[in-house]
Amino acid sequence: MSEDFKPKERTEATISGGRAVFEIDEAHLLVALSLYPDESGQPFFDEEIDQQLAALRVVRGIDSEQIQEAISLAGSAGEPVERVIVARGEPSVRGRDAYLEYPVLDHLPKTDVDPEDPIQLCETRIVNIRSDETIAVFHPPEEGTGGINVRGETIPVQPSVDATPKPGRQVRWENDGIVSDIDGRLVMDEKSIHVNDTVEFEGDLTIAFGDVDFVAKIIVKQNIESGLKIRTGGDIEVHGSVIGSDIHCEGNLIVGNGIVGSEETIIEVRNDLEALFVENANLRVWGSCRIKDSFVTSSLLCSDSLDMSEGRGHFVSGTASTRNGITVQSIGILIGTKAKLSVGRDNLAKTRMEEVEEELERLENQLNEIKEVDSKAGPMTKLYQKLTPGKRDEIELLLEQIPRLEQIISERRDEHGSLKGRIAPAYDAIVTVHKQVCPDAIIEFPLGFHRVSEELLGVVFKYDDQTSKVEQVAAA
């Protein structure tokens, strides 16, 4: 027999033709018949077997054909026939428990070390969720059906259950889906699903954790160590220092200690930047920049203003370019100043506009090349009909890029228009130094520049369009 039959009851009877053995499993779902012919040569009779089954209270699922086949085999061969299933009950059919389908995880790029369990996956990785994005789709429980055994007794079915996590913080039910209320990180446990608008790192953020790409706020309780790429759609708050890592921050970047960069690292902040000191860093700040202690051997492009009026406020060396002015306590050092401060132009917007123009040219050339392929060998041409299926697939894949390229080109053109409006000079921008300016510091305006020839104390630099010269007056 093919079934994994495990008898629990065994009954033996002497009938015409020999012995009949009946075995029933523990669940009373299967009855097996064994026939052992005697020396009389008489046949077995199905009526007697039916009587024995009735005596055993087997009333359902009796297979008369199997009984006849067992009798035939025993009679023709004169050999025992063992464990032929002659009655079958109907087992209960287990229903389906409720479950959640996670489309947001299905679309997540996978790595070799990702756990299969969604809860563990969200613990080991930052899973970004956008506001109004569907996190999970709920599939309700489906009830099963009860069974009946060979003795006509009902077999109950185990009830289906709903043990799925339920909406928690910042999420909601929407039809049959769990939807996020905010941009943030997906967090799950056995009972609930949450979206947090902040990711917190209790210690140093190191290369051991890997690069971070998050849609909302990041808090690092100690330092961001070197070798990382950090990107966030919100603010970044670092209680320690940022050391040699690339950062792109759509919000504000607040660094409790300092920023120490390298020639390769770039820190770009779409809103405001605040730090105690900056050393050997490349900064691109679209809002205002506030540095309390020192600025050393660094580069700053800033769309608004640089404020170093608090604390020591020492602009030691490097270059800073802002549109709306610079205020510092002091500039340079007496043994040789290498400091250049430019105001009145948004060189960050200008730099970005040049990047966008280069990208637009590349994208438009790419789009034109694809459209040329379409005109010469696209689906509407005679040449297309002569191509091999493989070549046709290549062309169709190429043509599928057209809508995406057109969308990106449209977005870049809008950005270019916005940037163009920001590069108009601000002729009234000034540079204010509350304390000392050392010789050789360069102060630059849209229409002129001035190299400081001697030590100055408490001075304001501004451009006088009447004299076409950089003027200096005592600071208030």
C-alpha positions in Angstrom: 0.0 0.0 0.0 1.2 3.5 -0.7 -0.4 5.3 2.3 1.6 5.8 5.4 -0.8 3.5 7.2 -0.3 3.2 11.0 -2.9 0.8 12.5 -4.3 1.4 16.0 -7.0 -1.3 16.1 -6.6 -4.9 14.9 -9.4 -7.4 14.6 -9.1 -11.0 13.2 -12.0 -13.2 12.0 -12.2 -16.7 10.6 -14.5 -16.7 7.6 -15.1 -18.9 4.5 -11.8 -19.3 2.7 -9.6 -18.5 5.7 -8.7 -15.6 8.0 -9.6 -11.9 7.5 -7.7 -9.3 9.4 -9.1 -5.8 9.7 -6.9 -2.8 10.9 -8.1 0.7 11.6 -5.9 3.7 12.1 -6.1 6.0 15.1 -8.2 8.7 13.4 -10.6 6.1 12.1 -10.0 7.3 8.5 -8.6 4.2 7.0 -9.5 0.5 7.2 -7.1 -2.1 5.8 -8.1 -5.7 4.9 -5.7 -8.6 4.9 -6.8 -12.1 3.6 -5.0 -15.3 4.5 -6.4 -18.3 2.5 -6.7 -21.7 4.3 -6.1 -25.2 2.8 -9.8 -25.8 2.0 -9.5 -24.0 -1.3 -12.9 -22.3 -0.6 -13.2 -18.6 -1.8 -13.7 -15.6 0.3 -17.1 -13.9 0.1 -17.7 -10.2 0.1 -20.9 -10.6 2.1 -19.0 -12.0 5.0 -16.4 -9.2 4.8 -19.3 -6.7 4.8 -20.7 -8.3 7.9 -17.4 -8.1 9.7 -17.0 -4.4 8.7 -20.5 -3.8 10.1 -19.6 -5.5 13.3 -16.6 -3.1 13.6 -19.1 -0.2 13.0 -17.5 0.7 9.7 -20.3 2.4 7.9 -18.8 5.0 5.6 -16.4 5.1 2.7 -16.5 1.4 2.0 -14.8 0.5 -1.3 -16.6 -2.6 -2.7 -14.2 -2.7 -5.7 -11.2 -2.9 -3.5 -12.8 -5.7 -1.5 -13.6 -7.6 -4.7 -10.0 -7.1 -5.9 -8.5 -8.4 -2.7 -10.8 -11.5 -2.8 -9.8 -12.1 -6.5 -6.1 -11.8 -5.7 -6.3 -14.2 -2.8 -8.4 -16.7 -4.7 -6.3 -16.8 -7.9 -2.9 -16.9 -6.3 -3.8 -18.7 -3.2 -1.4 -16.4 -1.4 -2.1 -13.9 1.4 -3.2 -10.4 0.4 -2.1 -7.8 2.9 -3.4 -4.3 3.9 -5.6 -3.4 1.0 -7.5 -0.2 2.0 -11.2 -1.0 1.8 -12.7 2.0 3.6 -11.8 5.6 3.7 -13.2 8.5 5.8 -13.1 12.1 4.8 -10.5 14.1 6.7 -11.2 17.6 7.9 -9.8 20.3 5.6 -7.8 22.9 7.5 -8.8 26.5 6.7 -6.4 29.3 6.0 -5.3 31.7 8.7 -5.3 35.4 8.0 -2.1 36.7 6.6 -0.5 39.9 5.3 1.1 40.4 1.9 3.8 43.0 1.9 4.1 44.7 -1.5 6.6 47.2 -0.1 9.0 44.3 0.8 8.5 42.5 -2.5 9.9 45.5 -4.3 12.8 46.0 -1.9 16.2 45.1 -3.5 17.3 41.9 -1.9 20.7 40.9 -0.5 22.1 37.5 0.3 21.9 38.1 4.1 18.3 39.3 4.2 16.1 37.2 6.6 12.9 35.8 5.1 10.8 36.9 8.1 9.4 40.5 7.5 9.9 41.4 11.2 13.5 40.4 11.2 14.1 42.1 7.9 12.8 45.4 9.2 15.1 45.0 12.2 18.2 44.5 10.1 17.5 47.0 7.4 16.0 50.5 7.1 12.9 50.0 5.0 11.6 53.3 3.7 7.9 54.1 3.5 6.3 57.0 1.8 3.2 58.7 3.1 0.0 57.0 1.7 2.0 54.1 0.5 0.5 50.6 1.1 2.6 48.6 3.5 0.6 45.4 3.6 -2.5 43.9 2.1 -4.8 41.9 4.5 -6.1 38.5 3.5 -8.8 37.4 5.9 -9.0 33.9 7.4 -10.9 31.2 5.4 -12.7 28.6 7.4 -12.1 24.9 6.7 -14.6 22.0 6.5 -15.2 19.3 9.0 -14.6 15.6 8.1 -16.3 12.3 8.9 -14.6 9.0 9.7 -15.4 5.5 8.6 -17.7 5.1 11.6 -19.8 8.1 10.7 -18.4 10.3 13.4 -17.8 14.0 12.7 -14.2 15.2 12.7 -14.1 18.8 13.8 -12.0 21.3 12.0 -9.5 23.6 13.8 -10.7 27.2 13.6 -8.8 29.6 11.4 -7.2 32.5 13.3 -6.1 36.1 12.6 -2.8 36.7 14.4 -1.5 39.3 11.9 0.1 42.5 13.2 -2.4 45.4 13.4 -1.9 49.1 12.6 0.1 50.9 15.2 1.7 54.4 15.2 1.5 56.5 12.1 -0.4 53.9 10.0 -4.1 53.2 9.2 -6.5 50.8 7.6 -7.6 51.8 4.1 -9.9 49.2 2.6 -8.0 45.9 2.9 -4.6 47.6 3.2 -2.4 49.0 5.9 -1.2 52.4 4.8 1.4 54.8 6.1 0.4 58.2 7.4 4.0 59.7 7.0 7.3 59.3 5.4 9.5 57.1 7.6 10.9 53.7 8.6 8.8 50.5 8.7 8.9 48.9 12.1 7.1 45.6 12.9 6.7 43.2 15.8 4.4 40.3 16.3 1.4 42.4 17.3 1.7 45.7 15.3 3.1 47.7 12.4 4.5 51.2 12.9 6.2 53.9 10.8 8.7 56.0 12.6 9.7 59.4 11.3 13.1 59.1 12.9 16.0 56.6 12.8 18.2 56.7 15.8 21.7 55.3 16.2 22.7 55.0 19.8 26.5 54.9 19.2 28.8 55.6 16.3 27.4 55.1 12.8 30.2 53.1 11.2 30.9 51.3 8.0 29.8 48.1 9.7 26.2 49.2 9.5 26.6 50.3 5.8 25.3 53.2 3.9 22.1 54.8 5.0 19.3 55.9 2.7 16.3 57.2 4.7 13.3 59.3 3.8 13.0 61.1 7.1 15.1 62.3 10.1 18.3 60.6 11.3 19.7 61.0 14.8 23.3 59.8 15.5 24.0 59.9 19.3 27.8 59.8 18.7 29.9 60.1 15.4 29.4 59.4 11.8 32.6 57.6 10.9 34.4 57.7 7.6 33.6 55.8 4.4 29.8 56.1 4.5 27.2 57.6 2.2 24.3 59.0 4.1 21.2 60.2 2.3 18.0 61.4 4.0 14.8 63.2 3.0 14.7 64.9 6.4 17.0 66.4 9.0 20.2 64.8 10.3 21.2 65.5 13.9 24.7 64.3 14.9 25.6 64.7 18.6 29.3 64.1 17.9 31.2 64.7 14.6 31.0 63.9 11.0 34.3 62.3 9.8 35.0 61.6 6.2 31.6 60.6 4.9 29.4 61.8 2.1 26.1 63.3 3.2 23.1 64.4 1.2 20.5 65.9 3.5 17.1 67.2 2.2 16.5 68.9 5.5 18.8 70.6 8.1 22.2 69.2 9.2 23.0 69.9 12.8 26.4 68.7 14.1 27.1 69.0 17.8 30.8 68.9 17.3 32.7 69.3 14.0 32.8 68.2 10.4 36.1 66.7 9.2 36.1 65.8 5.5 38.4 64.8 2.8 39.0 65.8 -0.9 36.6 63.0 -2.0 33.7 63.7 0.4 30.9 66.1 -0.3 28.3 67.3 2.2 25.2 68.7 0.6 22.4 70.2 2.7 19.1 71.4 1.1 18.2 73.6 4.1 20.5 74.9 6.9 23.8 73.7 8.3 25.0 74.2 11.8 28.3 72.9 13.2 31.0 73.8 15.8 33.8 73.6 13.3 34.6 72.6 9.7 37.9 71.2 8.6 39.0 70.0 5.1 35.4 69.6 3.9 33.4 70.4 0.7 30.1 71.9 1.7 27.1 72.7 -0.5 24.4 74.4 1.6 21.1 75.6 -0.1 20.0 77.5 3.1 22.1 79.3 5.6 25.3 78.1 7.3 26.2 78.7 11.0 29.6 77.7 12.2 30.6 78.6 15.8 34.3 78.0 16.2 36.4 77.7 13.1 36.5 77.1 9.3 39.8 75.5 8.1 41.0 74.5 4.7 37.4 74.0 3.4 35.2 75.0 0.6 31.6 76.3 1.0 29.0 77.1 -1.6 26.0 78.6 0.2 22.8 80.0 -1.3 21.9 82.2 1.7 24.5 83.4 4.2 27.4 82.3 6.4 27.2 83.3 10.1 30.2 82.8 12.3 29.4 85.6 14.8 29.0 83.2 17.8 31.9 81.7 19.7 35.4 82.1 18.3 34.0 82.5 14.8 37.4 82.2 13.1 37.5 81.8 9.3 41.1 80.5 9.2 41.5 79.4 5.5 39.6 78.1 2.5 36.9 79.6 0.3 33.3 80.6 1.1 30.7 81.8 -1.4 27.3 83.0 -0.4 24.6 85.1 -2.0 23.4 87.1 1.0 26.4 87.9 3.1 29.0 86.7 5.5 29.5 87.5 9.2 32.6 86.3 11.1 34.6 87.2 14.1 38.0 87.0 12.4 39.6 86.0 9.1 43.0 84.5 8.4 46.3 84.2 10.3 49.1 86.7 10.5 51.8 84.4 9.1 50.0 83.9 5.8 46.3 84.1 5.0 44.7 81.8 2.4 41.1 82.8 2.8 38.7 84.0 0.1 35.2 85.2 1.0 32.7 85.8 -1.9 29.3 87.4 -1.6 26.5 88.5 -3.9 26.2 85.5 -6.1 24.6 82.1 -5.6 27.4 80.1 -7.0 25.8 76.9 -5.7 22.8 77.5 -7.9 25.1 78.4 -10.8 27.1 75.2 -10.3 24.0 73.1 -10.1 22.5 74.8 -13.2 25.7 73.9 -15.1 25.3 70.3 -14.0 21.7 70.3 -15.0 22.6 71.7 -18.5 25.1 69.0 -19.0 22.6 66.3 -17.9 19.9 67.8 -20.1 22.2 67.7 -23.1 23.1 64.1 -22.4 19.5 63.0 -21.9 18.2 64.9 -24.9 20.9 63.3 -27.1 19.9 59.9 -25.7 16.3 60.5 -26.4 16.9 61.7 -30.0 19.0 58.6 -30.7 16.2 56.4 -29.5 13.6 58.3 -31.6 15.9 58.0 -34.6 16.0 54.2 -34.1 12.2 54.2 -33.9 11.9 56.2 -37.1 14.2 53.8 -39.0 13.5 50.4 -37.5 10.6 50.9 -35.1 7.4 48.7 -35.1 5.8 51.0 -37.8 8.6 50.5 -40.3 9.0 47.9 -43.0 12.5 47.1 -41.7 11.1 46.0 -38.4 9.1 43.3 -40.1 12.3 41.8 -41.5 14.2 41.7 -38.1 14.7 38.6 -36.0 12.5 38.3 -32.9 15.6 38.9 -30.7 16.4 42.2 -32.5 12.7 43.3 -32.3 12.8 42.7 -28.5 15.9 44.9 -28.3 14.2 47.7 -30.1 11.1 47.5 -28.1 13.1 47.6 -24.8 14.8 50.6 -26.1 11.6 52.4 -27.0 10.2 51.7 -23.5 12.7 54.1 -22.2 11.2 57.1 -24.0 8.5 58.0 -21.4 11.0 57.8 -18.6 13.5 60.0 -20.4 10.8 62.5 -21.3 9.7 62.7 -17.6 13.3 63.2 -16.4 13.9 65.9 -19.1 10.8 67.7 -18.0 11.8 67.6 -14.4 15.3 68.9 -15.2 13.9 71.7 -17.3 11.7 72.8 -14.4 14.7 72.7 -12.1 16.8 74.7 -14.6 14.1 77.4 -14.7 14.0 77.6 -10.9 17.8 77.8 -10.7 18.0 80.5 -13.3 15.8 82.7 -11.1 18.2 82.3 -8.2 21.5 83.4 -9.9 20.7 87.1 -10.1 23.4 89.0 -8.2 22.7 90.6 -4.8 24.7 93.8 -5.0 23.8 94.8 -1.4 25.5 91.8 0.2 28.2 92.6 2.7 31.0 90.9 4.6 31.1 91.8 8.3 34.2 91.1 10.5 33.8 91.9 14.2 37.4 91.5 15.2 40.5 90.9 13.1 41.1 90.6 9.4 44.7 89.4 8.5 46.6 90.5 5.4 46.1 88.7 2.1 42.4 87.8 2.8 40.4 88.2 -0.4 36.9 89.7 -0.3 35.0 89.3 -3.5 31.8 90.9 -4.8 29.9 90.4 -8.1 31.6 93.4 -9.7 34.9 93.5 -7.9 37.2 92.1 -5.3 39.6 93.4 -2.6 42.8 91.9 -1.2 43.4 93.1 2.3 46.9 94.6 2.5 47.2 95.1 6.2 45.7 93.9 9.5 42.2 95.4 10.1 40.0 95.4 13.2 36.2 95.5 13.2 35.3 96.2 9.6 32.4 95.9 7.1 33.2 95.3 3.4 30.6 96.3 0.8 30.6 97.2 -2.9 30.0 100.8 -3.8 28.4 101.0 -7.3 29.1 104.7 -7.5 32.9 104.3 -7.2 33.0 100.8 -8.6 35.2 99.9 -5.6 35.1 97.6 -2.6 34.7 100.0 0.4 35.4 99.2 4.0 33.8 100.9 7.0 34.0 100.3 10.7 31.8 97.6 12.1 29.1 98.7 14.4 
